């Protein structure tokens, strides 16, 4: 009953810190789970709230509420908001038509995950640059790097070095259908490559096309990249095998997040990717660059999906 007496988001954020988590992938490993239940359902709590809002200041959260967490690494797995059929739980002798077996009930199951929504949505548009030849050749994860210009450095000063989840597309002048790809993105200096670290913070995006779709070398083409969720901090690993293990985990968790989280899943159809003439407030003064970026408040972004 605690969500009706205390601010639900604050309580969930506090409880989450005590849930089991894993540094690596969720696959095959146990994550902590949290259950929010009430035996009399949402309507009952609403009646109490309407009658005495000081004693019962909060309602039981709607389903969309659990997709609205910023900086809270929880993901909704199951939601039963209204009524359930209790016949499977009743002794056979009581399972008769004499009593109604449809009872009010509230149930929400949440799982601790590694990712969480960012406070802001970050959008970048610019030409793909030649990288350092490490992502594909040494690690087996080819990346599309945005040009490491002074222009983008101004934006990256505000973005923590780490691994992010989002979507990306490569602009096609042939006017064919826009294809938006899943992306797991490293923003930082690649500290594991000792002696070959990036001299400045850069954006390295590993695009994950759907099965049957291949990506050719699109060096020099214009890429649009949208960052929505944070996965982990950038680290220096003891060896390349350790780094590759972690990248595999990052890719698996990014795919899971983009499929399971309703906001992340729907963001694939964001107008940022669909408008050919999209422009941002922050544009590179060098006309030939074509680079631009913007930062939008995540709360405003979420309003589209509630």
PECORBEL-V230127 format. One record per pair of residues at least 6 apart in sequence whose ideal C-beta (glycine too) atoms are under 8 Angstrom apart, sorted by the first residue. I is the first residue (numbers start at 0). J is the second residue. D is the distance in whole Angstrom. If there is no record, write none. Layout:
# PECORBEL-V230127
[[I;J;D] [I;J;D]]
This chain:
# PECORBEL-V230127
[[0;37;6] [1;10;6] [2;10;7] [2;35;6] [2;57;6] [2;59;6] [2;60;6] [3;37;8] [3;44;5] [3;47;8] [3;48;7] [3;55;5] [3;56;8] [3;57;5] [3;58;7] [3;59;7] [4;55;7] [4;56;7] [4;57;7] [5;57;7] [6;57;7] [7;57;6] [7;60;5] [7;64;7] [8;68;7] [8;71;7] [11;33;7] [11;68;7] [11;71;6] [11;73;6] [11;109;8] [12;68;8] [12;70;8] [12;71;5] [14;33;6] [15;33;7] [15;71;6] [15;72;6] [15;73;6] [15;111;6] [17;31;8] [18;30;7] [18;31;3] [18;32;7] [18;33;6] [18;111;4] [19;29;6] [19;30;6] [19;31;4] [19;111;7] [20;30;6] [20;31;7] [20;72;7] [20;111;5] [20;112;8] [20;113;7] [21;28;5] [21;29;8] [21;30;6] [21;113;7] [22;231;8] [23;244;7] [23;245;7] [23;248;4] [24;247;7] [24;248;4] [24;249;8] [24;251;5] [24;252;6] [25;112;7] [25;113;7] [25;251;7] [25;252;6] [25;255;7] [26;248;8] [26;251;6] [30;110;5] [30;111;5] [30;112;7] [31;110;8] [31;111;4] [32;76;8] [32;108;6] [32;109;7] [32;110;5] [32;111;7] [33;73;7] [33;108;8] [33;109;5] [33;110;8] [33;111;7] [34;106;7] [34;107;7] [34;108;5] [34;109;8] [35;59;8] [35;60;7] [35;105;7] [35;106;7] [35;107;4] [35;109;7] [36;104;8] [36;105;6] [36;106;5] [36;107;8] [37;43;8] [37;44;7] [37;59;6] [37;104;7] [37;105;4] [38;103;8] [38;104;6] [39;103;6] [39;104;8] [39;105;8] [40;59;8] [40;80;8] [40;81;6] [40;82;7] [40;103;3] [40;104;6] [40;105;5] [41;58;7] [41;59;5] [41;80;6] [41;81;7] [41;103;8] [41;105;6] [42;81;8] [42;103;6] [43;103;6] [44;55;7] [44;58;6] [44;59;5] [44;105;8] [45;58;6] [47;54;8] [47;55;4] [48;55;5] [48;56;7] [48;57;7] [48;58;6] [59;105;5] [60;107;7] [61;80;7] [62;75;7] [62;78;5] [62;80;6] [63;261;8] [63;304;7] [63;305;5] [65;73;7] [65;75;4] [65;78;7] [65;107;6] [65;109;6] [66;75;7] [66;260;7] [66;261;5] [66;262;5] [66;301;8] [66;304;7] [67;262;8] [67;301;6] [67;305;7] [68;115;7] [68;116;6] [69;115;7] [69;116;5] [69;117;7] [69;118;6] [69;297;6] [69;298;7] [70;115;5] [70;116;7] [70;117;8] [70;118;7] [71;115;6] [71;116;8] [72;111;6] [72;112;5] [72;113;6] [72;114;6] [72;115;4] [73;109;5] [73;110;7] [73;111;6] [73;112;7] [74;109;7] [74;110;5] [74;112;5] [74;256;8] [74;259;6] [74;260;6] [75;107;7] [75;108;7] [75;109;6] [76;108;5] [76;109;7] [76;110;5] [77;106;7] [77;107;7] [77;108;4] [78;106;7] [78;107;5] [78;108;8] [79;104;6] [79;105;7] [79;106;4] [79;107;8] [80;105;6] [81;103;7] [81;104;8] [81;105;8] [82;101;5] [82;102;6] [82;103;6] [82;104;6] [83;101;7] [83;102;6] [83;104;5] [83;106;8] [84;100;6] [84;101;6] [85;100;5] [85;101;8] [85;102;5] [86;94;5] [86;100;5] [89;100;7] [94;100;7] [112;252;7] [112;256;7] [113;230;6] [113;231;6] [113;252;6] [114;164;6] [114;228;5] [114;229;7] [114;230;5] [114;252;7] [114;253;8] [114;256;5] [114;260;8] [115;228;6] [115;229;6] [116;227;7] [116;228;5] [116;262;7] [116;263;8] [116;297;6] [116;301;8] [117;163;8] [117;226;7] [117;227;6] [117;228;6] [117;229;6] [117;297;6] [118;296;8] [118;297;6] [119;294;5] [119;295;6] [119;296;6] [119;297;6] [120;225;7] [120;226;7] [120;227;6] [120;294;7] [120;295;5] [120;296;8] [120;297;6] [120;300;5] [121;154;7] [121;158;6] [121;165;8] [121;225;7] [121;226;4] [121;292;7] [121;293;8] [121;294;6] [122;223;7] [122;224;7] [122;225;5] [122;226;8] [122;271;5] [122;279;7] [122;292;6] [122;293;5] [122;294;8] [122;295;7] [123;145;6] [123;151;7] [123;154;7] [123;202;6] [123;222;8] [123;223;7] [123;224;5] [123;225;8] [123;226;8] [123;290;8] [123;291;8] [123;292;5] [124;221;7] [124;222;7] [124;223;5] [124;224;8] [124;277;7] [124;279;7] [124;289;7] [124;290;7] [124;291;5] [124;292;7] [125;145;5] [125;146;6] [125;148;8] [125;151;7] [125;221;7] [125;222;7] [125;283;8] [125;288;7] [125;289;7] [125;290;4] [125;291;7] [125;292;8] [126;145;8] [126;146;6] [126;219;6] [126;220;7] [126;221;6] [126;222;8] [126;288;7] [126;289;6] [126;290;7] [127;143;5] [127;144;7] [127;145;7] [127;146;8] [127;169;8] [127;217;6] [127;218;6] [127;219;6] [127;220;6] [127;221;8] [127;222;5] [128;144;5] [128;145;7] [128;146;4] [128;147;7] [128;218;7] [129;144;8] [129;218;6] [130;142;6] [130;144;4] [130;203;7] [131;189;8] [131;192;8] [131;195;7] [131;197;7] [133;189;7] [133;192;6] [133;195;8] [134;140;5] [134;141;5] [134;142;4] [134;203;6] [134;205;7] [135;141;3] [135;142;7] [137;239;7] [138;239;7] [138;242;7] [138;243;6] [138;246;6] [139;243;7] [140;205;5] [140;246;6] [140;250;7] [141;205;7] [142;185;8] [142;203;4] [142;204;6] [142;205;5] [143;167;7] [143;169;8] [143;203;8] [143;204;5] [143;205;8] [143;206;6] [143;217;7] [143;222;6] [144;201;6] [144;202;7] [144;203;5] [144;204;7] [145;151;6] [145;201;7] [145;202;4] [145;204;8] [145;222;7] [145;224;7] [145;290;8] [146;288;7] [146;290;7] [147;197;8] [147;199;6] [147;201;5] [148;283;7] [148;288;7] [148;290;6] [150;281;8] [150;283;4] [150;284;8] [150;285;8] [150;288;7] [150;290;6] [151;202;7] [151;290;7] [151;292;7] [152;199;6] [152;200;7] [153;281;8] [154;281;7] [154;292;5] [154;294;7] [155;186;6] [155;200;5] [155;201;8] [155;202;7] [156;200;8] [157;294;7] [158;186;6] [158;200;8] [158;226;8] [159;186;8] [159;229;8] [159;232;7] [160;186;6] [160;187;4] [160;188;7] [160;200;6] [160;232;7] [160;233;4] [161;185;8] [161;186;6] [161;187;7] [161;229;6] [161;230;7] [161;231;6] [161;232;5] [161;233;5] [162;183;7] [162;184;7] [162;185;6] [162;186;8] [162;229;8] [162;230;4] [162;231;5] [162;232;8] [162;233;7] [162;249;5] [163;183;7] [163;184;5] [163;185;8] [163;186;6] [163;226;5] [163;227;8] [163;228;7] [163;229;6] [163;230;6] [164;182;7] [164;183;6] [164;184;7] [164;226;7] [164;227;6] [164;228;4] [164;229;8] [164;230;6] [164;253;5] [164;256;5] [164;257;6] [164;263;7] [165;182;5] [165;184;6] [165;224;6] [165;225;5] [165;226;4] [165;227;5] [165;228;7] [165;266;8] [166;179;5] [166;180;7] [166;181;7] [166;182;6] [166;224;8] [166;225;5] [166;227;8] [166;257;8] [166;266;6] [166;267;5] [166;269;7] [166;272;7] [167;179;7] [167;180;5] [167;182;4] [167;204;5] [167;206;5] [167;222;6] [167;223;7] [167;224;5] [167;225;7] [168;177;6] [168;178;6] [168;179;5] [168;180;7] [168;222;7] [168;223;5] [168;272;5] [169;178;8] [169;214;8] [169;217;5] [169;220;5] [169;221;7] [169;222;5] [169;223;8] [170;220;6] [170;221;4] [170;222;7] [170;223;7] [171;177;7] [171;178;8] [177;272;6] [177;273;6] [178;208;8] [178;212;7] [179;267;5] [179;268;8] [179;272;5] [180;206;4] [180;207;6] [180;208;5] [180;209;8] [180;212;8] [180;214;8] [181;206;7] [181;207;4] [181;208;8] [181;253;7] [181;254;6] [181;257;5] [182;204;5] [182;205;7] [182;206;5] [182;207;7] [182;224;7] [182;253;8] [183;204;8] [183;205;5] [183;207;7] [183;230;7] [183;249;5] [183;250;6] [183;253;4] [184;202;6] [184;203;7] [184;204;5] [184;205;7] [184;224;7] [184;226;6] [185;202;8] [185;203;5] [185;205;8] [185;233;7] [186;200;6] [186;201;8] [186;202;6] [186;203;8] [186;226;8] [186;233;8] [187;197;7] [187;200;6] [187;201;8] [187;233;4] [188;196;5] [188;197;5] [188;199;8] [188;200;6] [188;201;8] [188;233;7] [189;195;8] [189;196;6] [189;197;5] [189;203;8] [190;196;6] [190;233;7] [190;234;7] [190;235;4] [191;234;8] [191;235;5] [191;236;5] [191;239;7] [191;242;5] [193;235;8] [202;224;7] [204;222;7] [204;224;6] [205;246;8] [205;250;7] [206;214;6] [207;250;7] [207;253;7] [207;254;6] [208;214;6] [221;289;6] [223;271;6] [223;272;6] [223;277;8] [225;266;7] [225;269;6] [225;271;6] [225;272;8] [227;262;8] [227;263;6] [227;266;6] [228;256;6] [228;260;8] [228;263;6] [230;249;6] [230;252;7] [230;253;7] [231;249;7] [234;245;8] [236;242;4] [236;245;7] [256;263;6] [257;263;5] [257;264;6] [257;267;8] [258;264;6] [261;304;7] [262;301;6] [262;304;5] [265;304;6] [266;300;8] [270;277;7] [271;277;6] [278;291;7] [279;291;4] [279;292;6] [279;293;4] [280;293;6] [281;291;6] [281;292;5] [281;293;6] [282;290;7] [282;291;4] [283;289;7] [283;290;4] [283;291;7]]
